[in-house]
Amino acid sequence: MAVTITFTEFEDNLTQDNMTQDNLTDYNYTDNPTDNDTFCEQTGQQTSLDVFQAALYIFIFLLGVVGNGLMITVLLRRRHLLRITEIYLLHLAVADLMLLFTLPFDVVENASGWLFGNFLCKLMGLVKSLSLICGSFLLACIGCDRYFAIVHAITSMQSRRRRTVHITCTFLWLVCLALSMPNVVFLTVEEDWETTLLTCSFHHYGIHAHNWVLTRRVLDHVCFFLPLAIMSYCYTAVVVTLFKSHKSQDKQGAIRLALLITLVFCFCWLPYNITLLINTLADLKVTILNGCDYYDHLQPALYVTMSLGLSHCCLNPFLYAFVGVRFRNELIQLLWKLGCGRVCMPFIRVRGHSRPSFSDGGTTTSTVLM
């Protein structure tokens, strides 16, 4: 599944006399940024990028499926007793798992072209966009929940209810689905003119596909910077509130977790958004990049930064769940029931430890069995 589409030659093609309104409708938007007369020695570099991306995607897929799968399993075992934050975590794990299952399709497409037909082309485009958008805003919802639970612990008790959270998550999924639906309209399978391989990309409806791709890029930026701003504000308020509290032993771990959540999200997705912005400026001819510049600099940067961003979905279980005392104990119990035996034995011995963690009512100290 192509993530970014370049259109540097689009305006020049529109000026050609032989391009009528009829063939404009069938104009194919592919990943190739060069014209027919441009030749760049990118074959070896492209092969290396494909191998790197395939290996990294496989690693992210395996780690993410295991991590998010365990998180969903543990949470569903007590689905009727979930706390507010854990409901958001369950939806976040589902969104991450949906995104992870699109990665094998990307690996196969990069190696052999798109082999799965039109329906799966549209479906994978819809799933990828839906999971990315919804995942980002679920992270913002978790930040808001922590903000109200800690900064406004008393006044938010009436509003922070399980039913309200379920309604919020349902509404969020529906809005994100509506924002992702244009992918179903414009995505289709066509043969790439250079490699003769089938590609799943934005080929349908000419100029309208072009406009949607640019709109989609703006949407990608909004879905990063808006949640980042919300998370930054909420966790900053949480840190300030904890500093003013008298729970000195509790607040250190909670502050570190709040900072870690924001920094990891920024570290994973900020490079991609910067690179994508440069790509969009090049497509709009605000900056001048010829075909060879694209292959030498921009395309490798897009490969690397997109892979870095996708790695965030396999880090979420470790950031939000595995660091929690209660979740970790339930995970150990689950592994014990599954027969991990001697491997789990050292971890379930009774030892008292006081550890800080986020709870629904603020920061608490928990004595755990380790």
KEGU-968071 format. One line per 10 residues: number of its first residue (from 0); their letters; for each residue x, y, z of C-alpha. Coordinates in nm, 2 decimals, decimal comma. Last residue first. Example, Ala and Ser with C-alpha at 12.3 -4.5 7.8 and 13.67 -1.06 7.14 Angstrom:
! KEGU-968071
1> SA> 1,37:-0,11:0,71  1,23:-0,45:0,78
END
This chain:
! KEGU-968071
369> MLVTSTTTGG> 0,64:-0,99:4,20  0,32:-0,93:4,39  0,24:-0,57:4,40  0,19:-0,29:4,66  0,05:0,00:4,48  0,11:0,37:4,54  -0,14:0,60:4,37  -0,15:0,88:4,13  -0,48:1,02:4,03  -0,84:0,90:4,07
359> DSFSPRSHGR> -0,86:0,67:3,77  -0,51:0,54:3,84  -0,17:0,62:3,70  0,12:0,44:3,85  0,38:0,48:4,12  0,54:0,17:4,26  0,56:0,03:4,61  0,71:-0,32:4,61  0,62:-0,62:4,83  0,77:-0,95:4,72
349> VRIFPMCVRG> 0,56:-1,27:4,68  0,70:-1,48:4,40  0,51:-1,44:4,08  0,80:-1,32:3,86  1,05:-1,59:3,94  0,79:-1,86:3,85  0,69:-1,72:3,51  0,97:-1,90:3,31  0,93:-2,21:3,52  0,57:-2,27:3,42
339> CGLKWLLQIL> 0,47:-2,08:3,10  0,16:-2,30:3,09  -0,12:-2,07:2,95  -0,24:-2,03:3,31  0,10:-1,88:3,41  0,09:-1,65:3,10  -0,25:-1,52:3,21  -0,13:-1,47:3,57  0,18:-1,28:3,45  -0,04:-1,06:3,23
329> ENRFRVGVFA> -0,27:-0,99:3,53  0,03:-0,89:3,74  0,15:-0,66:3,46  -0,19:-0,50:3,42  -0,21:-0,42:3,79  0,14:-0,27:3,81  0,11:-0,06:3,50  0,43:-0,04:3,28  0,29:-0,31:3,05  -0,02:-0,11:2,98
319> YLFPNLCCHS> 0,04:0,24:2,85  0,40:0,26:2,73  0,46:-0,11:2,67  0,13:-0,17:2,49  0,19:0,15:2,29  0,53:0,06:2,15  0,40:-0,17:1,88  0,18:0,11:1,73  0,47:0,35:1,75  0,67:0,14:1,51
309> LGLSMTVYLA> 0,45:0,28:1,23  0,61:0,63:1,28  0,96:0,49:1,25  0,86:0,30:0,93  0,71:0,62:0,79  1,03:0,81:0,88  1,26:0,56:0,70  1,06:0,52:0,38  0,99:0,89:0,35  1,35:0,98:0,41
299> PQLHDYYDCG> 1,46:0,73:0,14  1,20:0,89:-0,10  1,32:1,25:-0,02  1,69:1,22:-0,07  1,83:1,04:-0,37  1,51:0,93:-0,53  1,34:1,27:-0,50  1,66:1,47:-0,59  1,68:1,25:-0,90  1,32:1,33:-1,01
289> NLITVKLDAL> 1,37:1,71:-0,97  1,29:1,90:-0,65  1,20:2,27:-0,66  1,02:2,40:-0,36  0,67:2,56:-0,37  0,62:2,34:-0,67  0,29:2,21:-0,52  0,44:1,86:-0,54  0,76:1,99:-0,38  0,56:2,15:-0,10
279> TNILLTINYP> 0,38:1,82:-0,04  0,70:1,63:-0,02  0,85:1,88:0,23  0,53:1,84:0,44  0,57:1,47:0,42  0,93:1,49:0,55  0,82:1,71:0,84  0,53:1,48:0,92  0,75:1,17:0,90  1,01:1,32:1,14
269> LWCFCFVLTI> 0,73:1,42:1,39  0,57:1,08:1,41  0,80:0,85:1,62  0,98:1,12:1,83  0,66:1,31:1,90  0,47:1,00:2,02  0,77:0,89:2,22  0,81:1,24:2,38  0,45:1,26:2,48  0,42:0,92:2,64
259> LLALRIAGQK> 0,76:0,95:2,81  0,68:1,28:2,97  0,36:1,14:3,12  0,54:0,83:3,23  0,82:1,02:3,40  0,57:1,24:3,58  0,39:0,94:3,71  0,71:0,77:3,83  0,82:1,09:4,01  0,48:1,17:4,16
249> DQSKHSKFLT> 0,44:0,87:4,39  0,74:0,91:4,61  0,69:1,29:4,65  0,32:1,26:4,73  0,29:1,62:4,87  0,12:1,76:4,56  0,23:2,07:4,38  0,47:1,87:4,16  0,18:1,64:4,08  -0,04:1,93:3,96
239> VVVATYCYSM> 0,24:2,07:3,74  0,30:1,73:3,59  -0,07:1,68:3,52  -0,10:2,02:3,36  0,20:1,95:3,13  0,03:1,61:3,06  -0,29:1,78:2,94  -0,12:2,06:2,74  0,12:1,83:2,56  -0,14:1,56:2,50
229> IALPLFFCVH> -0,38:1,82:2,34  -0,10:1,97:2,13  0,02:1,63:2,01  -0,34:1,53:1,94  -0,37:1,84:1,71  -0,03:1,81:1,56  -0,06:1,45:1,44  -0,42:1,42:1,31  -0,39:1,77:1,16  -0,07:1,67:0,97
219> DLVRRTLVWN> -0,24:1,35:0,83  -0,55:1,55:0,74  -0,33:1,80:0,54  -0,18:1,49:0,36  -0,53:1,36:0,29  -0,63:1,69:0,14  -0,34:1,67:-0,10  -0,43:1,31:-0,19  -0,80:1,41:-0,22  -0,71:1,70:-0,46
209> HAHIGYHHFS> -0,51:1,47:-0,69  -0,79:1,21:-0,68  -1,03:1,48:-0,79  -0,80:1,58:-1,07  -0,82:1,24:-1,23  -1,12:1,04:-1,12  -0,95:0,71:-1,03  -0,58:0,63:-0,99  -0,50:0,67:-0,63  -0,29:0,37:-0,55
199> CTLLTTEWDE> -0,27:-0,01:-0,54  0,00:-0,10:-0,78  0,03:-0,38:-1,04  0,38:-0,44:-1,17  0,48:-0,32:-1,52  0,79:-0,16:-1,35  0,78:0,17:-1,54  0,41:0,21:-1,65  0,28:0,08:-1,32  -0,03:-0,14:-1,38
189> EVTLFVVNPM> -0,35:-0,03:-1,21  -0,53:-0,13:-0,89  -0,78:0,11:-0,74  -0,80:0,37:-0,46  -1,01:0,68:-0,53  -1,35:0,59:-0,39  -1,24:0,37:-0,10  -0,99:0,63:0,01  -1,27:0,88:0,02  -1,41:0,68:0,32
179> SLALCVLWLF> -1,13:0,77:0,56  -1,28:1,09:0,71  -1,62:0,92:0,75  -1,45:0,63:0,93  -1,27:0,87:1,16  -1,60:1,03:1,25  -1,76:0,69:1,32  -1,47:0,57:1,53  -1,47:0,89:1,74  -1,85:0,86:1,80
169> TCTIHVTRRR> -1,81:0,51:1,92  -1,52:0,60:2,15  -1,71:0,90:2,30  -2,02:0,69:2,36  -1,82:0,42:2,53  -1,64:0,68:2,74  -1,97:0,84:2,85  -2,11:0,50:2,95  -1,80:0,42:3,16  -1,83:0,75:3,36
159> RSQMSTIAHV> -1,60:1,04:3,39  -1,86:1,32:3,39  -1,97:1,29:3,75  -1,63:1,25:3,90  -1,48:1,54:3,70  -1,53:1,80:3,97  -1,34:1,60:4,23  -1,03:1,49:4,03  -0,98:1,81:3,83  -0,61:1,80:3,78
149> IAFYRDCGIC> -0,57:1,42:3,83  -0,87:1,25:3,67  -0,95:1,54:3,44  -0,59:1,55:3,29  -0,56:1,17:3,28  -0,88:1,15:3,08  -0,76:1,42:2,85  -0,43:1,24:2,78  -0,62:0,92:2,72  -0,85:1,10:2,47
139> ALLFSGCILS> -0,54:1,25:2,29  -0,40:0,89:2,25  -0,75:0,79:2,12  -0,72:1,08:1,87  -0,39:0,94:1,73  -0,53:0,58:1,71  -0,85:0,70:1,53  -0,65:0,87:1,25  -0,40:0,59:1,20  -0,66:0,31:1,23
129> LSKVLGMLKC> -0,90:0,47:0,99  -0,63:0,55:0,73  -0,49:0,20:0,74  -0,83:0,03:0,74  -0,96:0,23:0,44  -0,66:0,18:0,23  -0,66:-0,19:0,32  -1,03:-0,22:0,21  -0,98:-0,04:-0,12  -0,69:-0,26:-0,22
119> LFNGFLWGSA> -0,86:-0,56:-0,07  -1,16:-0,50:-0,31  -0,94:-0,42:-0,61  -0,74:-0,74:-0,62  -0,49:-0,90:-0,39  -0,17:-0,93:-0,60  -0,03:-0,57:-0,56  0,33:-0,57:-0,69  0,58:-0,83:-0,62  0,83:-0,71:-0,36
109> NEVVDFPLTF> 0,68:-0,37:-0,26  0,33:-0,51:-0,28  0,42:-0,82:-0,06  0,56:-0,60:0,21  0,27:-0,35:0,20  0,02:-0,64:0,23  0,21:-0,77:0,53  0,18:-0,42:0,69  -0,20:-0,40:0,68  -0,25:-0,63:0,98
99> LLMLDAVALH> -0,05:-0,39:1,19  -0,29:-0,10:1,13  -0,59:-0,31:1,25  -0,38:-0,42:1,56  -0,31:-0,06:1,64  -0,68:0,04:1,62  -0,78:-0,26:1,84  -0,50:-0,17:2,09  -0,63:0,19:2,11  -0,99:0,07:2,16
89> LLYIETIRLL> -0,87:-0,14:2,46  -0,65:0,14:2,59  -0,95:0,38:2,58  -1,15:0,13:2,79  -0,85:0,09:3,02  -0,84:0,46:3,09  -1,20:0,45:3,23  -1,16:0,14:3,44  -1,26:-0,20:3,31  -1,48:-0,42:3,53
79> HRRRLLVTIM> -1,71:-0,56:3,27  -1,42:-0,64:3,03  -1,24:-0,84:3,29  -1,09:-1,11:3,06  -1,12:-0,86:2,77  -0,84:-0,64:2,92  -0,59:-0,93:2,94  -0,67:-1,05:2,59  -0,66:-0,70:2,44  -0,32:-0,64:2,60
69> LGNGVVGLLF> -0,18:-0,98:2,50  -0,28:-0,92:2,13  -0,14:-0,56:2,14  0,20:-0,69:2,25  0,21:-1,01:2,03  0,07:-0,83:1,72  0,30:-0,54:1,77  0,62:-0,74:1,81  0,54:-0,96:1,50  0,42:-0,67:1,28
59> IFIYLAAQFV> 0,70:-0,43:1,38  0,96:-0,70:1,30  0,80:-0,78:0,97  0,77:-0,41:0,88  1,14:-0,36:0,97  1,25:-0,64:0,74  1,03:-0,53:0,45  1,14:-0,17:0,49  1,51:-0,25:0,48  1,47:-0,48:0,19
49> DLSTQQGTQE> 1,26:-0,22:0,00  1,51:0,05:0,08  1,80:-0,16:-0,04  1,62:-0,24:-0,37  1,55:0,13:-0,42  1,92:0,22:-0,36  2,03:-0,04:-0,62  1,78:0,08:-0,87  1,82:0,46:-0,81  2,05:0,55:-1,10
39> CFTDNDTPND> 1,83:0,83:-1,22  1,69:0,87:-1,57  1,46:1,15:-1,67  1,30:1,15:-2,02  0,98:0,98:-1,92  0,91:1,21:-1,63  1,00:1,15:-1,27  0,79:1,14:-0,96  0,67:0,78:-0,98  0,44:0,68:-0,70
29> TYNYDTLNDQ> 0,14:0,67:-0,93  -0,16:0,89:-1,00  -0,31:0,76:-1,32  -0,50:0,99:-1,55  -0,83:0,82:-1,65  -1,05:1,13:-1,60  -0,79:1,34:-1,77  -0,83:1,12:-2,07  -1,18:1,24:-2,12  -1,11:1,61:-2,04
19> TMNDQTLNDE> -0,85:1,61:-2,31  -0,47:1,58:-2,28  -0,32:1,62:-2,63  -0,26:1,98:-2,59  -0,02:1,94:-2,30  -0,08:2,19:-2,02  -0,23:1,94:-1,78  0,08:1,73:-1,80  0,29:2,01:-1,67  0,05:2,05:-1,37
9> FETFTITVAM> 0,07:1,68:-1,28  0,45:1,63:-1,31  0,53:1,69:-0,94  0,24:1,47:-0,83  0,39:1,25:-0,56  0,19:0,99:-0,36  0,27:0,89:0,00  0,16:0,57:0,17  0,16:0,33:-0,11  0,00:0,00:0,00
END
